[in-house]
Amino acid sequence: MKKSKRLTKILDLAVDDENDAARALAESRQQLDTGRAQLDELRALHDEYAELIRVQGENGIHAGKLRHRWAFVNRLATAVSQQLQSVNQSQRLVDSKRDEWTKRRARSRAMAELVDRHRHRERRDEARKLEIDVEDPLNGRRGDSRHKLDNPET
């Protein structure tokens, strides 16, 4: 089996690894996008409730209701903080998955170049062999065959 054929099998594995890394990167990006959307929703909800309480406080509200509503806004603030930590963790995961994909992509491209070089070399060697066979149908006995043709007695 030709070396390029054997290397092609290794190349296929490298491409599979690259594709796996690309899928993992895409999944981590999706998680990041989802986390960011949830963070935006939580922030908007927090800001909306905080503004509502401020307006209600200016118009006069019972102290018990005000405390209860501020407690809810504080729970939203805690949720925002936790979601922000989750988003930051997701971003680090995306960065890590991108680095892994970049490495695997470089590896598969290098393997593809190696396979291409071997294929080129094999085609060149086959062309040389064909050229030699065309020039000398007796496979390298050019000197012998000419001698026999020049001197039929031998």
NORBELWO-V510774 format. One record per backbone hydrogen bond with DSSP energy under -0.5 kcal/mol. CO is the residue of the C=O (numbers start at 1). NH is the residue of the N-H. E is the energy in kcal/mol with one decimal. If there is no record, write none. Layout:
[[CO/NH/E] [CO/NH/E]]
This chain:
[[2/6/-1.9] [3/7/-2.8] [4/8/-1.7] [5/9/-1.1] [6/10/-1.2] [7/11/-2.7] [8/12/-2.6] [9/13/-1.6] [10/14/-2.3] [11/15/-2.8] [12/16/-2.3] [13/17/-2.4] [14/18/-2.3] [15/19/-2.7] [16/20/-2.6] [17/21/-2.3] [18/22/-2.3] [19/23/-2.4] [20/24/-2.4] [21/25/-2.3] [22/26/-2.5] [23/27/-2.5] [24/28/-2.3] [25/29/-2.4] [26/30/-2.2] [27/31/-2.3] [28/32/-2.1] [29/33/-2.8] [30/34/-2.6] [31/35/-2.6] [32/36/-2.7] [33/37/-2.2] [34/38/-2.3] [35/39/-2.3] [36/40/-2.5] [37/41/-2.2] [38/42/-2.6] [39/43/-2.7] [40/44/-2.4] [41/45/-2.6] [42/46/-2.8] [43/47/-2.9] [44/48/-2.4] [45/49/-2.5] [46/50/-2.7] [47/51/-2.3] [48/52/-2.3] [49/53/-2.5] [50/54/-2.1] [51/55/-2.5] [52/56/-2.6] [53/57/-2.8] [54/58/-1.9] [55/59/-1.6] [56/60/-0.8] [62/66/-2.3] [63/67/-2.6] [64/68/-2.3] [65/69/-2.6] [66/70/-2.5] [67/71/-2.2] [68/72/-1.6] [69/73/-2.2] [70/74/-2.5] [71/75/-2.0] [72/76/-2.1] [73/77/-2.3] [74/78/-2.1] [75/79/-2.4] [76/80/-2.6] [77/81/-2.3] [78/82/-2.6] [79/83/-2.7] [80/84/-2.5] [81/85/-2.0] [82/86/-2.2] [83/87/-2.7] [84/88/-2.4] [85/89/-2.3] [86/90/-2.6] [87/91/-2.4] [88/92/-2.1] [89/93/-2.1] [90/94/-2.5] [91/95/-2.5] [92/96/-2.3] [93/97/-2.9] [94/98/-2.7] [95/99/-2.2] [96/100/-2.3] [97/101/-2.6] [98/102/-2.6] [99/103/-2.2] [100/104/-2.5] [101/105/-2.8] [102/106/-2.4] [103/107/-2.3] [104/108/-2.5] [105/109/-2.5] [106/110/-2.4] [107/111/-2.3] [108/112/-2.4] [109/113/-2.3] [110/114/-2.1] [111/115/-2.6] [112/116/-2.5] [113/117/-2.5] [114/118/-2.4] [115/119/-2.7] [116/120/-2.7] [117/121/-2.7] [118/122/-2.8] [119/123/-2.7] [120/124/-2.6] [121/125/-2.8] [122/126/-2.5] [123/127/-2.5] [124/128/-2.4] [125/129/-2.4] [126/130/-2.7] [127/131/-2.5] [128/132/-2.5] [129/133/-2.7] [130/134/-2.4] [131/135/-2.4] [132/136/-2.6] [136/139/-1.8] [141/145/-3.0] [142/146/-2.2] [143/147/-1.8] [144/148/-2.1] [145/149/-1.9] [146/150/-2.9] [147/151/-2.3] [150/152/-0.5] [151/154/-1.5]]
